[in-house]
């Protein structure tokens, strides 16, 4: 029991020294980087759909010209 308390105290001190709690908070909770990534994913998805539509239209024009 005493060993467990000592080990927990040491782990807490090390975590505070290296700011591990702040790092874990940044990793686990949504932040500005997550917002930017979500926006970029939305833009890439929209551009992909636009490219597909343009390719379909281009193929339709080729068929009409033949």
PDB file with one MODEL, atoms N, CA, C and O in Angstrom:
MODEL        1
ATOM      1  N   UNK A   1       0.833  -1.193   0.000  1.00  0.00           N
ATOM      2  CA  UNK A   1       0.000   0.000   0.000  1.00  0.00           C
ATOM      3  C   UNK A   1       0.871   1.247   0.000  1.00  0.00           C
ATOM      4  O   UNK A   1       0.619   2.181  -0.761  1.00  0.00           O
ATOM      5  N   UNK A   2       1.875   1.268   0.833  1.00  0.00           N
ATOM      6  CA  UNK A   2       2.765   2.419   0.917  1.00  0.00           C
ATOM      7  C   UNK A   2       3.567   2.572  -0.381  1.00  0.00           C
ATOM      8  O   UNK A   2       3.807   3.687  -0.844  1.00  0.00           O
ATOM      9  N   UNK A   3       3.977   1.437  -0.962  1.00  0.00           N
ATOM     10  CA  UNK A   3       4.719   1.483  -2.223  1.00  0.00           C
ATOM     11  C   UNK A   3       3.879   2.120  -3.321  1.00  0.00           C
ATOM     12  O   UNK A   3       4.368   2.938  -4.100  1.00  0.00           O
ATOM     13  N   UNK A   4       2.620   1.737  -3.371  1.00  0.00           N
ATOM     14  CA  UNK A   4       1.720   2.272  -4.392  1.00  0.00           C
ATOM     15  C   UNK A   4       1.571   3.778  -4.234  1.00  0.00           C
ATOM     16  O   UNK A   4       1.573   4.497  -5.233  1.00  0.00           O
ATOM     17  N   UNK A   5       1.444   4.271  -3.017  1.00  0.00           N
ATOM     18  CA  UNK A   5       1.314   5.702  -2.772  1.00  0.00           C
ATOM     19  C   UNK A   5       2.583   6.444  -3.182  1.00  0.00           C
ATOM     20  O   UNK A   5       2.520   7.514  -3.788  1.00  0.00           O
ATOM     21  N   UNK A   6       3.734   5.867  -2.846  1.00  0.00           N
ATOM     22  CA  UNK A   6       5.016   6.495  -3.198  1.00  0.00           C
ATOM     23  C   UNK A   6       5.186   6.531  -4.715  1.00  0.00           C
ATOM     24  O   UNK A   6       5.595   7.548  -5.275  1.00  0.00           O
ATOM     25  N   UNK A   7       4.872   5.427  -5.371  1.00  0.00           N
ATOM     26  CA  UNK A   7       4.995   5.368  -6.834  1.00  0.00           C
ATOM     27  C   UNK A   7       4.065   6.378  -7.490  1.00  0.00           C
ATOM     28  O   UNK A   7       4.471   7.082  -8.416  1.00  0.00           O
ATOM     29  N   UNK A   8       2.825   6.459  -7.023  1.00  0.00           N
ATOM     30  CA  UNK A   8       1.872   7.424  -7.578  1.00  0.00           C
ATOM     31  C   UNK A   8       2.366   8.850  -7.394  1.00  0.00           C
ATOM     32  O   UNK A   8       2.232   9.674  -8.299  1.00  0.00           O
ATOM     33  N   UNK A   9       2.931   9.145  -6.241  1.00  0.00           N
ATOM     34  CA  UNK A   9       3.453  10.486  -5.969  1.00  0.00           C
ATOM     35  C   UNK A   9       4.622  10.814  -6.905  1.00  0.00           C
ATOM     36  O   UNK A   9       4.719  11.926  -7.423  1.00  0.00           O
ATOM     37  N   UNK A  10       5.499   9.841  -7.113  1.00  0.00           N
ATOM     38  CA  UNK A  10       6.636  10.046  -8.015  1.00  0.00           C
ATOM     39  C   UNK A  10       6.149  10.270  -9.449  1.00  0.00           C
ATOM     40  O   UNK A  10       6.647  11.147 -10.155  1.00  0.00           O
ATOM     41  N   UNK A  11       5.183   9.475  -9.861  1.00  0.00           N
ATOM     42  CA  UNK A  11       4.632   9.624 -11.218  1.00  0.00           C
ATOM     43  C   UNK A  11       4.010  11.004 -11.378  1.00  0.00           C
ATOM     44  O   UNK A  11       4.201  11.646 -12.411  1.00  0.00           O
ATOM     45  N   UNK A  12       3.274  11.471 -10.384  1.00  0.00           N
ATOM     46  CA  UNK A  12       2.676  12.806 -10.447  1.00  0.00           C
ATOM     47  C   UNK A  12       3.736  13.892 -10.546  1.00  0.00           C
ATOM     48  O   UNK A  12       3.592  14.836 -11.323  1.00  0.00           O
ATOM     49  N   UNK A  13       4.782  13.764  -9.774  1.00  0.00           N
ATOM     50  CA  UNK A  13       5.854  14.761  -9.811  1.00  0.00           C
ATOM     51  C   UNK A  13       6.552  14.790 -11.172  1.00  0.00           C
ATOM     52  O   UNK A  13       6.852  15.859 -11.703  1.00  0.00           O
ATOM     53  N   UNK A  14       6.801  13.625 -11.719  1.00  0.00           N
ATOM     54  CA  UNK A  14       7.425  13.553 -13.050  1.00  0.00           C
ATOM     55  C   UNK A  14       6.498  14.140 -14.104  1.00  0.00           C
ATOM     56  O   UNK A  14       6.941  14.880 -14.982  1.00  0.00           O
ATOM     57  N   UNK A  15       5.222  13.815 -14.020  1.00  0.00           N
ATOM     58  CA  UNK A  15       4.252  14.337 -14.986  1.00  0.00           C
ATOM     59  C   UNK A  15       4.176  15.859 -14.911  1.00  0.00           C
ATOM     60  O   UNK A  15       4.094  16.526 -15.942  1.00  0.00           O
ATOM     61  N   UNK A  16       4.203  16.405 -13.716  1.00  0.00           N
ATOM     62  CA  UNK A  16       4.182  17.865 -13.569  1.00  0.00           C
ATOM     63  C   UNK A  16       5.467  18.483 -14.098  1.00  0.00           C
ATOM     64  O   UNK A  16       5.433  19.528 -14.748  1.00  0.00           O
ATOM     65  N   UNK A  17       6.594  17.847 -13.825  1.00  0.00           N
ATOM     66  CA  UNK A  17       7.883  18.370 -14.274  1.00  0.00           C
ATOM     67  C   UNK A  17       7.942  18.487 -15.799  1.00  0.00           C
ATOM     68  O   UNK A  17       8.444  19.479 -16.327  1.00  0.00           O
ATOM     69  N   UNK A  18       7.437  17.487 -16.497  1.00  0.00           N
ATOM     70  CA  UNK A  18       7.486  17.478 -17.956  1.00  0.00           C
ATOM     71  C   UNK A  18       6.187  17.965 -18.590  1.00  0.00           C
ATOM     72  O   UNK A  18       6.015  17.851 -19.803  1.00  0.00           O
ATOM     73  N   UNK A  19       5.276  18.503 -17.791  1.00  0.00           N
ATOM     74  CA  UNK A  19       3.999  19.052 -18.260  1.00  0.00           C
ATOM     75  C   UNK A  19       3.207  18.033 -19.082  1.00  0.00           C
ATOM     76  O   UNK A  19       2.592  18.376 -20.092  1.00  0.00           O
ATOM     77  N   UNK A  20       3.233  16.789 -18.638  1.00  0.00           N
ATOM     78  CA  UNK A  20       2.542  15.727 -19.366  1.00  0.00           C
ATOM     79  C   UNK A  20       1.032  15.903 -19.344  1.00  0.00           C
ATOM     80  O   UNK A  20       0.350  15.508 -20.290  1.00  0.00           O
ATOM     81  N   UNK A  21       0.509  16.484 -18.289  1.00  0.00           N
ATOM     82  CA  UNK A  21      -0.939  16.701 -18.217  1.00  0.00           C
ATOM     83  C   UNK A  21      -1.386  17.698 -19.284  1.00  0.00           C
ATOM     84  O   UNK A  21      -2.430  17.516 -19.910  1.00  0.00           O
ATOM     85  N   UNK A  22      -0.599  18.747 -19.489  1.00  0.00           N
ATOM     86  CA  UNK A  22      -0.930  19.720 -20.524  1.00  0.00           C
ATOM     87  C   UNK A  22      -0.851  19.104 -21.909  1.00  0.00           C
ATOM     88  O   UNK A  22      -1.685  19.378 -22.772  1.00  0.00           O
ATOM     89  N   UNK A  23       0.157  18.272 -22.112  1.00  0.00           N
ATOM     90  CA  UNK A  23       0.309  17.609 -23.405  1.00  0.00           C
ATOM     91  C   UNK A  23      -0.873  16.677 -23.662  1.00  0.00           C
ATOM     92  O   UNK A  23      -1.425  16.667 -24.762  1.00  0.00           O
ATOM     93  N   UNK A  24      -1.257  15.908 -22.673  1.00  0.00           N
ATOM     94  CA  UNK A  24      -2.397  14.992 -22.839  1.00  0.00           C
ATOM     95  C   UNK A  24      -3.687  15.758 -23.081  1.00  0.00           C
ATOM     96  O   UNK A  24      -4.529  15.327 -23.868  1.00  0.00           O
ATOM     97  N   UNK A  25      -3.844  16.885 -22.414  1.00  0.00           N
ATOM     98  CA  UNK A  25      -5.026  17.717 -22.638  1.00  0.00           C
ATOM     99  C   UNK A  25      -5.068  18.193 -24.083  1.00  0.00           C
ATOM    100  O   UNK A  25      -6.119  18.158 -24.723  1.00  0.00           O
ATOM    101  N   UNK A  26      -3.922  18.638 -24.595  1.00  0.00           N
ATOM    102  CA  UNK A  26      -3.852  19.122 -25.974  1.00  0.00           C
ATOM    103  C   UNK A  26      -4.140  17.998 -26.966  1.00  0.00           C
ATOM    104  O   UNK A  26      -4.777  18.223 -27.995  1.00  0.00           O
ATOM    105  N   UNK A  27      -3.677  16.802 -26.660  1.00  0.00           N
ATOM    106  CA  UNK A  27      -3.871  15.672 -27.567  1.00  0.00           C
ATOM    107  C   UNK A  27      -5.316  15.190 -27.560  1.00  0.00           C
ATOM    108  O   UNK A  27      -5.866  14.883 -28.618  1.00  0.00           O
ATOM    109  N   UNK A  28      -5.934  15.118 -26.393  1.00  0.00           N
ATOM    110  CA  UNK A  28      -7.252  14.502 -26.278  1.00  0.00           C
ATOM    111  C   UNK A  28      -8.409  15.440 -26.565  1.00  0.00           C
ATOM    112  O   UNK A  28      -9.440  14.996 -27.072  1.00  0.00           O
ATOM    113  N   UNK A  29      -8.275  16.721 -26.258  1.00  0.00           N
ATOM    114  CA  UNK A  29      -9.379  17.660 -26.430  1.00  0.00           C
ATOM    115  C   UNK A  29      -9.279  18.357 -27.778  1.00  0.00           C
ATOM    116  O   UNK A  29      -8.178  18.586 -28.281  1.00  0.00           O
ATOM    117  N   UNK A  30     -10.435  18.699 -28.373  1.00  0.00           N
ATOM    118  CA  UNK A  30     -10.413  19.444 -29.638  1.00  0.00           C
ATOM    119  C   UNK A  30      -9.674  20.777 -29.460  1.00  0.00           C
ATOM    120  O   UNK A  30      -9.775  21.427 -28.420  1.00  0.00           O
ATOM    121  N   UNK A  31      -8.934  21.162 -30.495  1.00  0.00           N
ATOM    122  CA  UNK A  31      -8.188  22.411 -30.427  1.00  0.00           C
ATOM    123  C   UNK A  31      -8.154  23.071 -31.799  1.00  0.00           C
ATOM    124  O   UNK A  31      -8.825  22.612 -32.723  1.00  0.00           O
ATOM    125  N   UNK A  32      -7.382  24.136 -31.939  1.00  0.00           N
ATOM    126  CA  UNK A  32      -7.358  24.880 -33.189  1.00  0.00           C
ATOM    127  C   UNK A  32      -6.835  24.037 -34.360  1.00  0.00           C
ATOM    128  O   UNK A  32      -7.287  24.214 -35.492  1.00  0.00           O
ATOM    129  N   UNK A  33      -5.910  23.145 -34.109  1.00  0.00           N
ATOM    130  CA  UNK A  33      -5.396  22.294 -35.187  1.00  0.00           C
ATOM    131  C   UNK A  33      -6.499  21.369 -35.712  1.00  0.00           C
ATOM    132  O   UNK A  33      -6.585  21.135 -36.917  1.00  0.00           O
ATOM    133  N   UNK A  34      -7.326  20.851 -34.834  1.00  0.00           N
ATOM    134  CA  UNK A  34      -8.439  20.002 -35.259  1.00  0.00           C
ATOM    135  C   UNK A  34      -9.406  20.782 -36.145  1.00  0.00           C
ATOM    136  O   UNK A  34      -9.894  20.262 -37.148  1.00  0.00           O
ATOM    137  N   UNK A  35      -9.677  22.025 -35.770  1.00  0.00           N
ATOM    138  CA  UNK A  35     -10.578  22.865 -36.564  1.00  0.00           C
ATOM    139  C   UNK A  35     -10.004  23.113 -37.960  1.00  0.00           C
ATOM    140  O   UNK A  35     -10.731  23.060 -38.952  1.00  0.00           O
ATOM    141  N   UNK A  36      -8.708  23.383 -38.031  1.00  0.00           N
ATOM    142  CA  UNK A  36      -8.079  23.628 -39.331  1.00  0.00           C
ATOM    143  C   UNK A  36      -8.076  22.365 -40.183  1.00  0.00           C
ATOM    144  O   UNK A  36      -8.301  22.437 -41.391  1.00  0.00           O
ATOM    145  N   UNK A  37      -7.828  21.225 -39.581  1.00  0.00           N
ATOM    146  CA  UNK A  37      -7.834  19.963 -40.328  1.00  0.00           C
ATOM    147  C   UNK A  37      -9.234  19.651 -40.844  1.00  0.00           C
ATOM    148  O   UNK A  37      -9.388  19.219 -41.987  1.00  0.00           O
ATOM    149  N   UNK A  38     -10.255  19.863 -40.017  1.00  0.00           N
ATOM    150  CA  UNK A  38     -11.632  19.632 -40.455  1.00  0.00           C
ATOM    151  C   UNK A  38     -11.978  20.512 -41.651  1.00  0.00           C
ATOM    152  O   UNK A  38     -12.616  20.056 -42.600  1.00  0.00           O
ATOM    153  N   UNK A  39     -11.558  21.770 -41.602  1.00  0.00           N
ATOM    154  CA  UNK A  39     -11.823  22.690 -42.711  1.00  0.00           C
ATOM    155  C   UNK A  39     -11.102  22.243 -43.978  1.00  0.00           C
ATOM    156  O   UNK A  39     -11.679  22.278 -45.065  1.00  0.00           O
ATOM    157  N   UNK A  40      -9.845  21.823 -43.846  1.00  0.00           N
ATOM    158  CA  UNK A  40      -9.098  21.340 -45.010  1.00  0.00           C
ATOM    159  C   UNK A  40      -9.722  20.077 -45.602  1.00  0.00           C
ATOM    160  O   UNK A  40      -9.782  19.929 -46.823  1.00  0.00           O
ATOM    161  N   UNK A  41     -10.182  19.174 -44.751  1.00  0.00           N
ATOM    162  CA  UNK A  41     -10.833  17.953 -45.242  1.00  0.00           C
ATOM    163  C   UNK A  41     -12.110  18.295 -46.004  1.00  0.00           C
ATOM    164  O   UNK A  41     -12.412  17.676 -47.024  1.00  0.00           O
ATOM    165  N   UNK A  42     -12.855  19.276 -45.513  1.00  0.00           N
ATOM    166  CA  UNK A  42     -14.079  19.689 -46.192  1.00  0.00           C
ATOM    167  C   UNK A  42     -13.754  20.274 -47.559  1.00  0.00           C
ATOM    168  O   UNK A  42     -14.429  19.969 -48.542  1.00  0.00           O
ATOM    169  N   UNK A  43     -12.731  21.109 -47.628  1.00  0.00           N
ATOM    170  CA  UNK A  43     -12.333  21.723 -48.895  1.00  0.00           C
ATOM    171  C   UNK A  43     -11.858  20.664 -49.889  1.00  0.00           C
ATOM    172  O   UNK A  43     -12.237  20.701 -51.059  1.00  0.00           O
ATOM    173  N   UNK A  44     -11.036  19.725 -49.434  1.00  0.00           N
ATOM    174  CA  UNK A  44     -10.529  18.670 -50.321  1.00  0.00           C
ATOM    175  C   UNK A  44     -11.681  17.821 -50.845  1.00  0.00           C
ATOM    176  O   UNK A  44     -11.693  17.459 -52.021  1.00  0.00           O
ATOM    177  N   UNK A  45     -12.643  17.501 -49.995  1.00  0.00           N
ATOM    178  CA  UNK A  45     -13.791  16.712 -50.430  1.00  0.00           C
ATOM    179  C   UNK A  45     -14.578  17.461 -51.502  1.00  0.00           C
ATOM    180  O   UNK A  45     -14.967  16.872 -52.510  1.00  0.00           O
ATOM    181  N   UNK A  46     -14.815  18.758 -51.289  1.00  0.00           N
ATOM    182  CA  UNK A  46     -15.556  19.551 -52.264  1.00  0.00           C
ATOM    183  C   UNK A  46     -14.813  19.650 -53.582  1.00  0.00           C
ATOM    184  O   UNK A  46     -15.425  19.567 -54.646  1.00  0.00           O
ATOM    185  N   UNK A  47     -13.507  19.826 -53.525  1.00  0.00           N
ATOM    186  CA  UNK A  47     -12.719  19.912 -54.753  1.00  0.00           C
ATOM    187  C   UNK A  47     -12.703  18.578 -55.491  1.00  0.00           C
ATOM    188  O   UNK A  47     -12.705  18.549 -56.722  1.00  0.00           O
ATOM    189  N   UNK A  48     -12.689  17.481 -54.751  1.00  0.00           N
ATOM    190  CA  UNK A  48     -12.756  16.167 -55.375  1.00  0.00           C
ATOM    191  C   UNK A  48     -14.056  15.980 -56.131  1.00  0.00           C
ATOM    192  O   UNK A  48     -14.069  15.451 -57.242  1.00  0.00           O
ATOM    193  N   UNK A  49     -15.147  16.416 -55.524  1.00  0.00           N
ATOM    194  CA  UNK A  49     -16.448  16.327 -56.200  1.00  0.00           C
ATOM    195  C   UNK A  49     -16.471  17.207 -57.445  1.00  0.00           C
ATOM    196  O   UNK A  49     -17.018  16.817 -58.477  1.00  0.00           O
ATOM    197  N   UNK A  50     -15.876  18.397 -57.345  1.00  0.00           N
ATOM    198  CA  UNK A  50     -15.825  19.299 -58.495  1.00  0.00           C
ATOM    199  C   UNK A  50     -15.016  18.678 -59.635  1.00  0.00           C
ATOM    200  O   UNK A  50     -15.424  18.752 -60.794  1.00  0.00           O
ATOM    201  N   UNK A  51     -13.891  18.078 -59.320  1.00  0.00           N
ATOM    202  CA  UNK A  51     -13.069  17.422 -60.350  1.00  0.00           C
ATOM    203  C   UNK A  51     -13.846  16.296 -61.008  1.00  0.00           C
ATOM    204  O   UNK A  51     -13.799  16.150 -62.230  1.00  0.00           O
ATOM    205  N   UNK A  52     -14.555  15.502 -60.228  1.00  0.00           N
ATOM    206  CA  UNK A  52     -15.360  14.422 -60.805  1.00  0.00           C
ATOM    207  C   UNK A  52     -16.411  14.975 -61.754  1.00  0.00           C
ATOM    208  O   UNK A  52     -16.620  14.430 -62.838  1.00  0.00           O
ATOM    209  N   UNK A  53     -17.068  16.046 -61.356  1.00  0.00           N
ATOM    210  CA  UNK A  53     -18.097  16.647 -62.218  1.00  0.00           C
ATOM    211  C   UNK A  53     -17.476  17.177 -63.504  1.00  0.00           C
ATOM    212  O   UNK A  53     -18.053  17.012 -64.579  1.00  0.00           O
ATOM    213  N   UNK A  54     -16.314  17.810 -63.413  1.00  0.00           N
ATOM    214  CA  UNK A  54     -15.650  18.335 -64.604  1.00  0.00           C
ATOM    215  C   UNK A  54     -15.231  17.205 -65.536  1.00  0.00           C
ATOM    216  O   UNK A  54     -15.356  17.337 -66.754  1.00  0.00           O
ATOM    217  N   UNK A  55     -14.739  16.102 -64.989  1.00  0.00           N
ATOM    218  CA  UNK A  55     -14.352  14.964 -65.823  1.00  0.00           C
ATOM    219  C   UNK A  55     -15.558  14.349 -66.516  1.00  0.00           C
ATOM    220  O   UNK A  55     -15.470  13.951 -67.677  1.00  0.00           O
ATOM    221  N   UNK A  56     -16.669  14.270 -65.823  1.00  0.00           N
ATOM    222  CA  UNK A  56     -17.900  13.729 -66.425  1.00  0.00           C
ATOM    223  C   UNK A  56     -18.354  14.630 -67.565  1.00  0.00           C
ATOM    224  O   UNK A  56     -18.720  14.151 -68.638  1.00  0.00           O
ATOM    225  N   UNK A  57     -18.329  15.950 -67.325  1.00  0.00           N
ATOM    226  CA  UNK A  57     -18.721  16.898 -68.374  1.00  0.00           C
ATOM    227  C   UNK A  57     -17.778  16.815 -69.569  1.00  0.00           C
ATOM    228  O   UNK A  57     -18.224  16.891 -70.714  1.00  0.00           O
ATOM    229  N   UNK A  58     -16.488  16.661 -69.316  1.00  0.00           N
ATOM    230  CA  UNK A  58     -15.504  16.567 -70.391  1.00  0.00           C
ATOM    231  C   UNK A  58     -15.757  15.323 -71.225  1.00  0.00           C
ATOM    232  O   UNK A  58     -15.666  15.374 -72.452  1.00  0.00           O
ATOM    233  N   UNK A  59     -16.076  14.202 -70.579  1.00  0.00           N
ATOM    234  CA  UNK A  59     -16.358  12.965 -71.304  1.00  0.00           C
ATOM    235  C   UNK A  59     -17.627  13.089 -72.129  1.00  0.00           C
ATOM    236  O   UNK A  59     -17.706  12.535 -73.226  1.00  0.00           O
ATOM    237  N   UNK A  60     -18.621  13.807 -71.620  1.00  0.00           N
ATOM    238  CA  UNK A  60     -19.860  14.014 -72.380  1.00  0.00           C
ATOM    239  C   UNK A  60     -19.593  14.839 -73.628  1.00  0.00           C
ATOM    240  O   UNK A  60     -20.160  14.562 -74.686  1.00  0.00           O
ATOM    241  N   UNK A  61     -18.729  15.858 -73.517  1.00  0.00           N
ATOM    242  CA  UNK A  61     -18.397  16.689 -74.680  1.00  0.00           C
ATOM    243  C   UNK A  61     -17.676  15.872 -75.744  1.00  0.00           C
ATOM    244  O   UNK A  61     -17.934  16.048 -76.935  1.00  0.00           O
ATOM    245  N   UNK A  62     -16.779  14.983 -75.335  1.00  0.00           N
ATOM    246  CA  UNK A  62     -16.064  14.141 -76.305  1.00  0.00           C
ATOM    247  C   UNK A  62     -17.036  13.256 -77.074  1.00  0.00           C
ATOM    248  O   UNK A  62     -16.882  13.071 -78.281  1.00  0.00           O
ATOM    249  N   UNK A  63     -18.036  12.707 -76.386  1.00  0.00           N
ATOM    250  CA  UNK A  63     -18.989  11.825 -77.034  1.00  0.00           C
ATOM    251  C   UNK A  63     -19.818  12.601 -78.060  1.00  0.00           C
ATOM    252  O   UNK A  63     -20.125  12.073 -79.129  1.00  0.00           O
ATOM    253  N   UNK A  64     -20.181  13.841 -77.748  1.00  0.00           N
ATOM    254  CA  UNK A  64     -20.987  14.643 -78.668  1.00  0.00           C
ATOM    255  C   UNK A  64     -20.183  15.073 -79.897  1.00  0.00           C
ATOM    256  O   UNK A  64     -20.750  15.220 -80.980  1.00  0.00           O
ATOM    257  N   UNK A  65     -18.898  15.272 -79.749  1.00  0.00           N
ATOM    258  CA  UNK A  65     -18.063  15.709 -80.875  1.00  0.00           C
ATOM    259  C   UNK A  65     -17.759  14.574 -81.833  1.00  0.00           C
ATOM    260  O   UNK A  65     -17.469  14.826 -83.002  1.00  0.00           O
ATOM    261  N   UNK A  66     -17.817  13.343 -81.380  1.00  0.00           N
ATOM    262  CA  UNK A  66     -17.483  12.202 -82.235  1.00  0.00           C
ATOM    263  C   UNK A  66     -18.579  11.921 -83.171  1.00  0.00           C
ATOM    264  O   UNK A  66     -18.483  10.993 -83.974  1.00  0.00           O
TER     265      UNK A  66
ENDMDL
END
